[in-house]
Every structure is written in C-alpha cells, then in structure tokens.
Amino acid sequence: MLIRNIDEVSRKPVQMEGVKGVTMAVMVGRDDGAPNFALRSFRVEPGGHSPRHQHDYEHEVFVVEGTGEVLLEGSFHPIRKGDVIYVPANHEHHFRAGASGMQFLCLVPVTRNCGDPTPGS
C-alpha cells in the first residue's frame, strides 16, 4: 500500500525542446511496484506549455487546478479544474496553461518510462 500527498512529492523541472515552465512528480510508478500504470503530476506555470507530441499509447488526464487549453484532433479546447481528458494513442496533443497556471494528473502505462518528464506523455 502507498499513500502520498500531491503537494509533498518532490518535483523536477521538465527540460526538453518545446517545454516552457513545467515540473513533474511521479506519484505512483514502477519504483513503487505498480505493475500496470504510472500516475504523474504536472504543474504548468502561467503561460507555460508542453511540447506538441504524440506516442503509441493512450493516456488519461485529470485537471486538478487552474485553466488552460489542450490541442486534440487539430484544434484547441478549453480545460479547467475538474475536467478529464482522454488522449488516444497516436494523436498529437499539447497542453497550454492559462493566466493562473494549471496542475494535472496523467496516467500512462508503466511499461513506458514513467520517470520520463514528457508532459502528458
């Protein structure tokens, strides 16, 4: 069993091309013995964003705080606290924070590198 508080887990800056003002923390992952999924927390500073990218697996996102936009199916859609986003495999996507910033949880298969700090990967 594991219990962690989202505000008490150490965060690392995401450093890759196309990223601005994003940090990540692995809430539950391979190092915790999770056999199927990794749950990661991303904070995006006001005006910050993830890169435009796609990959061969789906993931699910829950917006914990703030507002922003997500690029899906070629257009931007507004998102806010409480929204759930399903990103199908092989779909280009991109998260962009609004004026207040944004925090979201992202669930991905643990078979992927769950410590990889690619936002929304």
N, CA, C and O atoms as CSV, one atom per row, in Angstrom:
chain,resi,resn,atom,element,x,y,z
A,1,MET,N,N,0.837,-1.175,0.000
A,1,MET,CA,C,0.000,0.000,0.000
A,1,MET,C,C,0.885,1.243,0.000
A,1,MET,O,O,1.990,1.237,0.543
A,2,LEU,N,N,0.379,2.306,-0.619
A,2,LEU,CA,C,1.120,3.552,-0.706
A,2,LEU,C,C,0.147,4.715,-0.583
A,2,LEU,O,O,-0.902,4.732,-1.228
A,3,ILE,N,N,0.502,5.683,0.245
A,3,ILE,CA,C,-0.274,6.917,0.359
A,3,ILE,C,C,0.708,8.070,0.243
A,3,ILE,O,O,1.677,8.154,0.998
A,4,ARG,N,N,0.449,8.958,-0.711
A,4,ARG,CA,C,1.282,10.147,-0.903
A,4,ARG,C,C,0.379,11.349,-1.084
A,4,ARG,O,O,-0.734,11.233,-1.597
A,5,ASN,N,N,0.860,12.488,-0.664
A,5,ASN,CA,C,0.128,13.732,-0.859
A,5,ASN,C,C,0.712,14.466,-2.062
A,5,ASN,O,O,1.930,14.613,-2.166
A,6,ILE,N,N,-0.137,14.920,-2.960
A,6,ILE,CA,C,0.286,15.573,-4.192
A,6,ILE,C,C,1.169,16.792,-3.938
A,6,ILE,O,O,2.022,17.120,-4.763
A,7,ASP,N,N,0.974,17.462,-2.809
A,7,ASP,CA,C,1.748,18.667,-2.503
A,7,ASP,C,C,3.070,18.378,-1.799
A,7,ASP,O,O,3.854,19.297,-1.562
A,8,GLU,N,N,3.331,17.104,-1.460
A,8,GLU,CA,C,4.527,16.767,-0.698
A,8,GLU,C,C,5.538,15.927,-1.471
A,8,GLU,O,O,6.545,15.498,-0.907
A,9,VAL,N,N,5.280,15.691,-2.749
A,9,VAL,CA,C,6.196,14.890,-3.562
A,9,VAL,C,C,7.160,15.827,-4.285
A,9,VAL,O,O,6.748,16.846,-4.839
A,10,SER,N,N,8.423,15.481,-4.276
A,10,SER,CA,C,9.453,16.288,-4.923
A,10,SER,C,C,9.198,16.374,-6.432
A,10,SER,O,O,8.890,15.375,-7.082
A,11,ARG,N,N,9.334,17.581,-6.969
A,11,ARG,CA,C,9.076,17.846,-8.383
A,11,ARG,C,C,10.389,18.153,-9.094
A,11,ARG,O,O,11.322,18.692,-8.498
A,12,LYS,N,N,10.448,17.804,-10.370
A,12,LYS,CA,C,11.627,18.103,-11.187
A,12,LYS,C,C,11.193,18.929,-12.393
A,12,LYS,O,O,10.131,18.689,-12.967
A,13,PRO,N,N,12.017,19.901,-12.775
A,13,PRO,CA,C,11.699,20.649,-13.993
A,13,PRO,C,C,11.753,19.730,-15.207
A,13,PRO,O,O,12.628,18.870,-15.310
A,14,VAL,N,N,10.833,19.917,-16.104
A,14,VAL,CA,C,10.844,19.177,-17.360
A,14,VAL,C,C,11.722,19.973,-18.315
A,14,VAL,O,O,11.425,21.123,-18.636
A,15,GLN,N,N,12.808,19.349,-18.765
A,15,GLN,CA,C,13.760,20.035,-19.634
A,15,GLN,C,C,13.862,19.292,-20.947
A,15,GLN,O,O,14.581,18.300,-21.069
A,16,MET,N,N,13.131,19.788,-21.922
A,16,MET,CA,C,13.180,19.225,-23.261
A,16,MET,C,C,12.704,20.280,-24.245
A,16,MET,O,O,12.041,21.244,-23.861
A,17,GLU,N,N,13.039,20.098,-25.496
A,17,GLU,CA,C,12.652,21.061,-26.514
A,17,GLU,C,C,11.131,21.185,-26.583
A,17,GLU,O,O,10.416,20.183,-26.588
A,18,GLY,N,N,10.646,22.426,-26.636
A,18,GLY,CA,C,9.215,22.665,-26.765
A,18,GLY,C,C,8.475,22.802,-25.453
A,18,GLY,O,O,7.256,22.974,-25.457
A,19,VAL,N,N,9.181,22.731,-24.310
A,19,VAL,CA,C,8.549,22.836,-22.992
A,19,VAL,C,C,8.885,24.188,-22.379
A,19,VAL,O,O,10.006,24.681,-22.503
A,20,LYS,N,N,7.893,24.779,-21.714
A,20,LYS,CA,C,8.118,26.032,-21.012
A,20,LYS,C,C,7.376,26.001,-19.686
A,20,LYS,O,O,6.154,25.862,-19.662
A,21,GLY,N,N,8.115,26.131,-18.567
A,21,GLY,CA,C,7.512,26.279,-17.251
A,21,GLY,C,C,6.736,25.090,-16.729
A,21,GLY,O,O,5.648,25.260,-16.179
A,22,VAL,N,N,7.277,23.872,-16.889
A,22,VAL,CA,C,6.582,22.654,-16.450
A,22,VAL,C,C,7.469,21.880,-15.472
A,22,VAL,O,O,8.665,21.706,-15.702
A,23,THR,N,N,6.853,21.415,-14.369
A,23,THR,CA,C,7.526,20.495,-13.445
A,23,THR,C,C,6.692,19.232,-13.325
A,23,THR,O,O,5.488,19.238,-13.584
A,24,MET,N,N,7.357,18.134,-12.925
A,24,MET,CA,C,6.687,16.844,-12.833
A,24,MET,C,C,7.092,16.102,-11.569
A,24,MET,O,O,8.224,16.222,-11.099
A,25,ALA,N,N,6.146,15.329,-11.022
A,25,ALA,CA,C,6.414,14.422,-9.909
A,25,ALA,C,C,5.742,13.093,-10.216
A,25,ALA,O,O,4.590,13.068,-10.650
A,26,VAL,N,N,6.443,11.994,-9.996
A,26,VAL,CA,C,5.832,10.668,-10.136
A,26,VAL,C,C,5.123,10.368,-8.826
A,26,VAL,O,O,5.761,10.249,-7.780
A,27,MET,N,N,3.818,10.247,-8.883
A,27,MET,CA,C,3.014,9.960,-7.689
A,27,MET,C,C,3.054,8.469,-7.363
A,27,MET,O,O,3.233,8.088,-6.206
A,28,VAL,N,N,2.890,7.634,-8.376
A,28,VAL,CA,C,2.978,6.176,-8.243
A,28,VAL,C,C,3.561,5.665,-9.554
A,28,VAL,O,O,3.137,6.074,-10.635
A,29,GLY,N,N,4.527,4.777,-9.449
A,29,GLY,CA,C,5.128,4.266,-10.674
A,29,GLY,C,C,5.847,2.957,-10.458
A,29,GLY,O,O,5.646,2.263,-9.462
A,30,ARG,N,N,6.681,2.642,-11.410
A,30,ARG,CA,C,7.424,1.385,-11.411
A,30,ARG,C,C,8.249,1.212,-10.143
A,30,ARG,O,O,8.306,0.113,-9.591
A,31,ASP,N,N,8.890,2.279,-9.674
A,31,ASP,CA,C,9.718,2.182,-8.467
A,31,ASP,C,C,8.904,1.840,-7.226
A,31,ASP,O,O,9.455,1.398,-6.218
A,32,ASP,N,N,7.589,2.046,-7.299
A,32,ASP,CA,C,6.697,1.716,-6.175
A,32,ASP,C,C,6.096,0.328,-6.321
A,32,ASP,O,O,5.311,-0.100,-5.475
A,33,GLY,N,N,6.458,-0.380,-7.390
A,33,GLY,CA,C,5.935,-1.717,-7.621
A,33,GLY,C,C,4.624,-1.745,-8.383
A,33,GLY,O,O,3.980,-2.791,-8.458
A,34,ALA,N,N,4.211,-0.614,-8.952
A,34,ALA,CA,C,2.972,-0.576,-9.731
A,34,ALA,C,C,3.163,-1.400,-11.004
A,34,ALA,O,O,4.053,-1.092,-11.797
A,35,PRO,N,N,2.352,-2.440,-11.219
A,35,PRO,CA,C,2.572,-3.339,-12.347
A,35,PRO,C,C,2.012,-2.847,-13.679
A,35,PRO,O,O,2.454,-3.318,-14.727
A,36,ASN,N,N,1.055,-1.918,-13.675
A,36,ASN,CA,C,0.383,-1.570,-14.924
A,36,ASN,C,C,0.423,-0.097,-15.313
A,36,ASN,O,O,0.579,0.228,-16.490
A,37,PHE,N,N,0.284,0.800,-14.333
A,37,PHE,CA,C,0.162,2.219,-14.655
A,37,PHE,C,C,1.072,3.080,-13.792
A,37,PHE,O,O,1.443,2.707,-12.679
A,38,ALA,N,N,1.423,4.249,-14.339
A,38,ALA,CA,C,2.150,5.270,-13.592
A,38,ALA,C,C,1.263,6.507,-13.541
A,38,ALA,O,O,0.672,6.905,-14.545
A,39,LEU,N,N,1.180,7.102,-12.369
A,39,LEU,CA,C,0.407,8.328,-12.182
A,39,LEU,C,C,1.389,9.447,-11.905
A,39,LEU,O,O,2.166,9.391,-10.952
A,40,ARG,N,N,1.343,10.483,-12.766
A,40,ARG,CA,C,2.275,11.589,-12.644
A,40,ARG,C,C,1.517,12.898,-12.472
A,40,ARG,O,O,0.408,13.062,-12.979
A,41,SER,N,N,2.130,13.816,-11.754
A,41,SER,CA,C,1.543,15.135,-11.528
A,41,SER,C,C,2.396,16.167,-12.256
A,41,SER,O,O,3.617,16.200,-12.097
A,42,PHE,N,N,1.746,17.005,-13.054
A,42,PHE,CA,C,2.427,18.072,-13.770
A,42,PHE,C,C,1.892,19.421,-13.300
A,42,PHE,O,O,0.684,19.595,-13.138
A,43,ARG,N,N,2.791,20.367,-13.084
A,43,ARG,CA,C,2.419,21.760,-12.839
A,43,ARG,C,C,2.936,22.573,-14.012
A,43,ARG,O,O,4.090,22.445,-14.423
A,44,VAL,N,N,2.056,23.412,-14.541
A,44,VAL,CA,C,2.417,24.257,-15.667
A,44,VAL,C,C,2.221,25.702,-15.220
A,44,VAL,O,O,1.118,26.108,-14.855
A,45,GLU,N,N,3.298,26.465,-15.253
A,45,GLU,CA,C,3.255,27.860,-14.826
A,45,GLU,C,C,2.362,28.671,-15.769
A,45,GLU,O,O,2.131,28.253,-16.904
A,46,PRO,N,N,1.860,29.822,-15.318
A,46,PRO,CA,C,1.064,30.675,-16.212
A,46,PRO,C,C,1.814,30.937,-17.519
A,46,PRO,O,O,2.968,31.366,-17.508
A,47,GLY,N,N,1.156,30.679,-18.626
A,47,GLY,CA,C,1.777,30.850,-19.940
A,47,GLY,C,C,2.684,29.710,-20.354
A,47,GLY,O,O,3.223,29.729,-21.460
A,48,GLY,N,N,2.868,28.716,-19.495
A,48,GLY,CA,C,3.726,27.575,-19.811
A,48,GLY,C,C,3.004,26.553,-20.671
A,48,GLY,O,O,1.791,26.634,-20.862
A,49,HIS,N,N,3.768,25.578,-21.193
A,49,HIS,CA,C,3.166,24.572,-22.070
A,49,HIS,C,C,4.058,23.344,-22.225
A,49,HIS,O,O,5.260,23.381,-21.961
A,50,SER,N,N,3.437,22.271,-22.656
A,50,SER,CA,C,4.138,21.046,-23.034
A,50,SER,C,C,4.500,21.145,-24.517
A,50,SER,O,O,4.039,22.055,-25.205
A,51,PRO,N,N,5.323,20.214,-25.015
A,51,PRO,CA,C,5.591,20.210,-26.452
A,51,PRO,C,C,4.402,19.604,-27.203
A,51,PRO,O,O,3.596,18.882,-26.616
A,52,ARG,N,N,4.298,19.893,-28.475
A,52,ARG,CA,C,3.347,19.157,-29.322
A,52,ARG,C,C,3.992,17.807,-29.573
A,52,ARG,O,O,5.130,17.732,-30.034
A,53,HIS,N,N,3.264,16.740,-29.270
A,53,HIS,CA,C,3.836,15.415,-29.449
A,53,HIS,C,C,2.734,14.369,-29.553
A,53,HIS,O,O,1.558,14.656,-29.330
A,54,GLN,N,N,3.139,13.149,-29.898
A,54,GLN,CA,C,2.239,12.001,-29.926
A,54,GLN,C,C,3.062,10.756,-29.619
A,54,GLN,O,O,4.288,10.769,-29.725
A,55,HIS,N,N,2.381,9.688,-29.241
A,55,HIS,CA,C,3.055,8.435,-28.927
A,55,HIS,C,C,2.090,7.285,-29.142
A,55,HIS,O,O,0.906,7.499,-29.402
A,56,ASP,N,N,2.596,6.064,-29.034
A,56,ASP,CA,C,1.809,4.885,-29.407
A,56,ASP,C,C,0.988,4.299,-28.262
A,56,ASP,O,O,0.651,3.116,-28.297
A,57,TYR,N,N,0.664,5.090,-27.263
A,57,TYR,CA,C,-0.183,4.612,-26.167
A,57,TYR,C,C,-1.131,5.725,-25.737
A,57,TYR,O,O,-0.831,6.912,-25.869
A,58,GLU,N,N,-2.267,5.312,-25.226
A,58,GLU,CA,C,-3.254,6.264,-24.706
A,58,GLU,C,C,-2.818,6.786,-23.348
A,58,GLU,O,O,-1.945,6.210,-22.699
A,59,HIS,N,N,-3.429,7.872,-22.928
A,59,HIS,CA,C,-3.324,8.272,-21.540
A,59,HIS,C,C,-4.527,9.111,-21.150
A,59,HIS,O,O,-5.240,9.659,-21.991
A,60,GLU,N,N,-4.721,9.189,-19.850
A,60,GLU,CA,C,-5.847,9.913,-19.288
A,60,GLU,C,C,-5.303,11.039,-18.415
A,60,GLU,O,O,-4.289,10.882,-17.736
A,61,VAL,N,N,-5.993,12.172,-18.446
A,61,VAL,CA,C,-5.547,13.361,-17.732
A,61,VAL,C,C,-6.705,13.899,-16.892
A,61,VAL,O,O,-7.847,13.933,-17.350
A,62,PHE,N,N,-6.405,14.318,-15.664
A,62,PHE,CA,C,-7.385,14.961,-14.785
A,62,PHE,C,C,-6.812,16.305,-14.356
A,62,PHE,O,O,-5.720,16.366,-13.791
A,63,VAL,N,N,-7.550,17.387,-14.623
A,63,VAL,CA,C,-7.095,18.727,-14.257
A,63,VAL,C,C,-7.425,18.966,-12.781
A,63,VAL,O,O,-8.594,19.018,-12.397
A,64,VAL,N,N,-6.385,19.112,-11.967
A,64,VAL,CA,C,-6.527,19.282,-10.527
A,64,VAL,C,C,-6.819,20.739,-10.175
A,64,VAL,O,O,-7.661,21.022,-9.323
A,65,GLU,N,N,-6.120,21.658,-10.836
A,65,GLU,CA,C,-6.283,23.091,-10.564
A,65,GLU,C,C,-6.000,23.892,-11.816
A,65,GLU,O,O,-5.254,23.464,-12.697
A,66,GLY,N,N,-6.616,25.069,-11.878
A,66,GLY,CA,C,-6.306,26.029,-12.918
A,66,GLY,C,C,-7.100,25.852,-14.191
A,66,GLY,O,O,-8.085,25.116,-14.252
A,67,THR,N,N,-6.628,26.563,-15.216
A,67,THR,CA,C,-7.271,26.543,-16.527
A,67,THR,C,C,-6.203,26.490,-17.608
A,67,THR,O,O,-5.024,26.740,-17.356
A,68,GLY,N,N,-6.638,26.165,-18.798
A,68,GLY,CA,C,-5.729,26.139,-19.931
A,68,GLY,C,C,-6.434,25.643,-21.165
A,68,GLY,O,O,-7.653,25.744,-21.299
A,69,GLU,N,N,-5.626,25.099,-22.075
A,69,GLU,CA,C,-6.141,24.552,-23.322
A,69,GLU,C,C,-5.396,23.273,-23.633
A,69,GLU,O,O,-4.247,23.093,-23.231
A,70,VAL,N,N,-6.067,22.381,-24.356
A,70,VAL,CA,C,-5.418,21.178,-24.853
A,70,VAL,C,C,-5.646,21.110,-26.361
A,70,VAL,O,O,-6.754,21.337,-26.846
A,71,LEU,N,N,-4.585,20.796,-27.087
A,71,LEU,CA,C,-4.679,20.573,-28.518
A,71,LEU,C,C,-5.006,19.104,-28.733
A,71,LEU,O,O,-4.230,18.231,-28.346
A,72,LEU,N,N,-6.141,18.830,-29.341
A,72,LEU,CA,C,-6.556,17.473,-29.701
A,72,LEU,C,C,-7.310,17.546,-31.018
A,72,LEU,O,O,-8.088,18.471,-31.250
A,73,GLU,N,N,-7.075,16.575,-31.868
A,73,GLU,CA,C,-7.753,16.497,-33.161
A,73,GLU,C,C,-7.610,17.797,-33.955
A,73,GLU,O,O,-8.538,18.219,-34.645
A,74,GLY,N,N,-6.441,18.423,-33.848
A,74,GLY,CA,C,-6.123,19.577,-34.657
A,74,GLY,C,C,-6.628,20.921,-34.180
A,74,GLY,O,O,-6.394,21.930,-34.846
A,75,SER,N,N,-7.319,20.970,-33.040
A,75,SER,CA,C,-7.779,22.269,-32.548
A,75,SER,C,C,-7.672,22.328,-31.030
A,75,SER,O,O,-7.629,21.304,-30.347
A,76,PHE,N,N,-7.631,23.566,-30.519
A,76,PHE,CA,C,-7.523,23.776,-29.081
A,76,PHE,C,C,-8.897,23.759,-28.430
A,76,PHE,O,O,-9.875,24.267,-28.979
A,77,HIS,N,N,-8.946,23.150,-27.225
A,77,HIS,CA,C,-10.182,23.054,-26.451
A,77,HIS,C,C,-9.890,23.589,-25.053
A,77,HIS,O,O,-8.872,23.226,-24.463
A,78,PRO,N,N,-10.759,24.443,-24.507
A,78,PRO,CA,C,-10.530,24.956,-23.156
A,78,PRO,C,C,-10.670,23.837,-22.124
A,78,PRO,O,O,-11.533,22.968,-22.248
A,79,ILE,N,N,-9.809,23.872,-21.103
A,79,ILE,CA,C,-9.903,22.908,-19.998
A,79,ILE,C,C,-9.789,23.667,-18.689
A,79,ILE,O,O,-9.204,24.748,-18.626
A,80,ARG,N,N,-10.368,23.073,-17.632
A,80,ARG,CA,C,-10.362,23.724,-16.321
A,80,ARG,C,C,-10.411,22.671,-15.229
A,80,ARG,O,O,-10.592,21.483,-15.493
A,81,LYS,N,N,-10.247,23.132,-14.001
A,81,LYS,CA,C,-10.279,22.265,-12.834
A,81,LYS,C,C,-11.486,21.330,-12.911
A,81,LYS,O,O,-12.612,21.762,-13.161
A,82,GLY,N,N,-11.226,20.042,-12.690
A,82,GLY,CA,C,-12.280,19.035,-12.697
A,82,GLY,C,C,-12.475,18.330,-14.026
A,82,GLY,O,O,-13.177,17.321,-14.080
A,83,ASP,N,N,-11.872,18.832,-15.108
A,83,ASP,CA,C,-12.027,18.197,-16.417
A,83,ASP,C,C,-11.170,16.945,-16.532
A,83,ASP,O,O,-10.090,16.851,-15.948
A,84,VAL,N,N,-11.676,15.989,-17.299
A,84,VAL,CA,C,-10.966,14.755,-17.625
A,84,VAL,C,C,-10.752,14.744,-19.132
A,84,VAL,O,O,-11.676,15.017,-19.898
A,85,ILE,N,N,-9.540,14.429,-19.551
A,85,ILE,CA,C,-9.199,14.396,-20.973
A,85,ILE,C,C,-8.674,13.007,-21.303
A,85,ILE,O,O,-7.781,12.491,-20.631
A,86,TYR,N,N,-9.236,12.410,-22.345
A,86,TYR,CA,C,-8.734,11.142,-22.864
A,86,TYR,C,C,-7.938,11.449,-24.120
A,86,TYR,O,O,-8.459,12.045,-25.063
A,87,VAL,N,N,-6.678,11.044,-24.133
A,87,VAL,CA,C,-5.810,11.244,-25.294
A,87,VAL,C,C,-5.554,9.871,-25.914
A,87,VAL,O,O,-4.815,9.067,-25.345
A,88,PRO,N,N,-6.158,9.592,-27.079
A,88,PRO,CA,C,-5.941,8.289,-27.723
A,88,PRO,C,C,-4.496,8.132,-28.205
A,88,PRO,O,O,-3.791,9.120,-28.409
A,89,ALA,N,N,-4.077,6.912,-28.380
A,89,ALA,CA,C,-2.751,6.627,-28.925
A,89,ALA,C,C,-2.612,7.268,-30.303
A,89,ALA,O,O,-3.572,7.349,-31.070
A,90,ASN,N,N,-1.405,7.716,-30.594
A,90,ASN,CA,C,-1.045,8.261,-31.904
A,90,ASN,C,C,-1.792,9.533,-32.293
A,90,ASN,O,O,-1.932,9.823,-33.481
A,91,HIS,N,N,-2.275,10.297,-31.312
A,91,HIS,CA,C,-2.910,11.592,-31.566
A,91,HIS,C,C,-2.002,12.711,-31.061
A,91,HIS,O,O,-1.561,12.691,-29.912
A,92,GLU,N,N,-1.726,13.683,-31.925
A,92,GLU,CA,C,-0.919,14.817,-31.485
A,92,GLU,C,C,-1.679,15.576,-30.406
A,92,GLU,O,O,-2.886,15.792,-30.517
A,93,HIS,N,N,-0.957,15.979,-29.355
A,93,HIS,CA,C,-1.571,16.742,-28.272
A,93,HIS,C,C,-0.555,17.702,-27.676
A,93,HIS,O,O,0.653,17.566,-27.868
A,94,HIS,N,N,-1.089,18.687,-26.940
A,94,HIS,CA,C,-0.264,19.773,-26.419
A,94,HIS,C,C,-1.096,20.445,-25.327
A,94,HIS,O,O,-2.263,20.767,-25.549
A,95,PHE,N,N,-0.512,20.656,-24.165
A,95,PHE,CA,C,-1.200,21.317,-23.052
A,95,PHE,C,C,-0.608,22.707,-22.866
A,95,PHE,O,O,0.611,22.877,-22.896
A,96,ARG,N,N,-1.472,23.702,-22.672
A,96,ARG,CA,C,-1.044,25.080,-22.510
A,96,ARG,C,C,-1.823,25.677,-21.338
A,96,ARG,O,O,-3.053,25.630,-21.320
A,97,ALA,N,N,-1.108,26.239,-20.364
A,97,ALA,CA,C,-1.744,26.801,-19.164
A,97,ALA,C,C,-2.285,28.191,-19.432
A,97,ALA,O,O,-1.767,28.929,-20.269
A,98,GLY,N,N,-3.347,28.535,-18.698
A,98,GLY,CA,C,-3.909,29.871,-18.756
A,98,GLY,C,C,-3.190,30.802,-17.797
A,98,GLY,O,O,-2.108,30.492,-17.298
A,99,ALA,N,N,-3.810,31.952,-17.545
A,99,ALA,CA,C,-3.204,33.015,-16.733
A,99,ALA,C,C,-2.934,32.599,-15.294
A,99,ALA,O,O,-2.049,33.157,-14.646
A,100,SER,N,N,-3.683,31.626,-14.786
A,100,SER,CA,C,-3.498,31.196,-13.395
A,100,SER,C,C,-2.607,29.960,-13.265
A,100,SER,O,O,-2.361,29.486,-12.156
A,101,GLY,N,N,-2.125,29.440,-14.393
A,101,GLY,CA,C,-1.362,28.194,-14.352
A,101,GLY,C,C,-2.306,27.005,-14.290
A,101,GLY,O,O,-3.527,27.163,-14.317
A,102,MET,N,N,-1.730,25.815,-14.206
A,102,MET,CA,C,-2.539,24.606,-14.233
A,102,MET,C,C,-1.755,23.461,-13.600
A,102,MET,O,O,-0.530,23.399,-13.698
A,103,GLN,N,N,-2.484,22.556,-12.951
A,103,GLN,CA,C,-1.896,21.319,-12.452
A,103,GLN,C,C,-2.776,20.179,-12.924
A,103,GLN,O,O,-4.001,20.246,-12.819
A,104,PHE,N,N,-2.146,19.123,-13.451
A,104,PHE,CA,C,-2.933,17.967,-13.881
A,104,PHE,C,C,-2.220,16.665,-13.554
A,104,PHE,O,O,-0.997,16.610,-13.428
A,105,LEU,N,N,-3.026,15.625,-13.420
A,105,LEU,CA,C,-2.532,14.266,-13.233
A,105,LEU,C,C,-2.610,13.554,-14.568
A,105,LEU,O,O,-3.546,13.765,-15.339
A,106,CYS,N,N,-1.633,12.715,-14.839
A,106,CYS,CA,C,-1.568,11.995,-16.106
A,106,CYS,C,C,-1.288,10.520,-15.808
A,106,CYS,O,O,-0.334,10.188,-15.104
A,107,LEU,N,N,-2.124,9.650,-16.348
A,107,LEU,CA,C,-1.989,8.210,-16.154
A,107,LEU,C,C,-1.478,7.596,-17.448
A,107,LEU,O,O,-2.083,7.769,-18.506
A,108,VAL,N,N,-0.350,6.872,-17.360
A,108,VAL,CA,C,0.249,6.226,-18.533
A,108,VAL,C,C,0.623,4.787,-18.182
A,108,VAL,O,O,0.752,4.448,-17.005
A,109,PRO,N,N,0.799,3.937,-19.202
A,109,PRO,CA,C,1.238,2.561,-18.922
A,109,PRO,C,C,2.614,2.560,-18.265
A,109,PRO,O,O,3.500,3.303,-18.689
A,110,VAL,N,N,2.803,1.750,-17.253
A,110,VAL,CA,C,4.085,1.676,-16.547
A,110,VAL,C,C,5.162,1.053,-17.435
A,110,VAL,O,O,6.352,1.182,-17.145
A,111,THR,N,N,4.760,0.383,-18.508
A,111,THR,CA,C,5.744,-0.190,-19.427
A,111,THR,C,C,6.513,0.899,-20.146
A,111,THR,O,O,7.570,0.638,-20.721
A,112,ARG,N,N,5.995,2.119,-20.121
A,112,ARG,CA,C,6.712,3.269,-20.655
A,112,ARG,C,C,7.603,3.796,-19.553
A,112,ARG,O,O,7.414,3.448,-18.387
A,113,ASN,N,N,8.555,4.616,-19.892
A,113,ASN,CA,C,9.451,5.175,-18.892
A,113,ASN,C,C,8.696,6.198,-18.060
A,113,ASN,O,O,8.657,7.375,-18.418
A,114,CYS,N,N,8.094,5.768,-16.949
A,114,CYS,CA,C,7.238,6.660,-16.160
A,114,CYS,C,C,8.010,7.776,-15.507
A,114,CYS,O,O,7.402,8.731,-15.025
A,115,GLY,N,N,9.313,7.698,-15.470
A,115,GLY,CA,C,10.097,8.810,-14.950
A,115,GLY,C,C,10.451,9.809,-16.038
A,115,GLY,O,O,11.021,10.862,-15.752
A,116,ASP,N,N,10.117,9.488,-17.292
A,116,ASP,CA,C,10.378,10.386,-18.413
A,116,ASP,C,C,9.533,11.639,-18.240
A,116,ASP,O,O,8.306,11.549,-18.201
A,117,PRO,N,N,10.159,12.805,-18.134
A,117,PRO,CA,C,9.405,14.012,-17.835
A,117,PRO,C,C,8.742,14.652,-19.049
A,117,PRO,O,O,8.753,15.877,-19.168
A,118,THR,N,N,8.171,13.869,-19.945
A,118,THR,CA,C,7.450,14.435,-21.070
A,118,THR,C,C,6.030,14.728,-20.623
A,118,THR,O,O,5.281,13.797,-20.328
A,119,PRO,N,N,5.636,16.001,-20.563
A,119,PRO,CA,C,4.313,16.337,-20.089
A,119,PRO,C,C,3.238,15.642,-20.887
A,119,PRO,O,O,3.255,15.636,-22.118
A,120,GLY,N,N,2.316,15.065,-20.175
A,120,GLY,CA,C,1.215,14.435,-20.830
A,120,GLY,C,C,1.609,13.228,-21.647
A,120,GLY,O,O,0.822,12.762,-22.470
A,121,SER,N,N,2.820,12.701,-21.441
A,121,SER,CA,C,3.241,11.518,-22.170
A,121,SER,C,C,2.580,10.299,-21.605
A,121,SER,O,O,2.810,9.191,-22.091
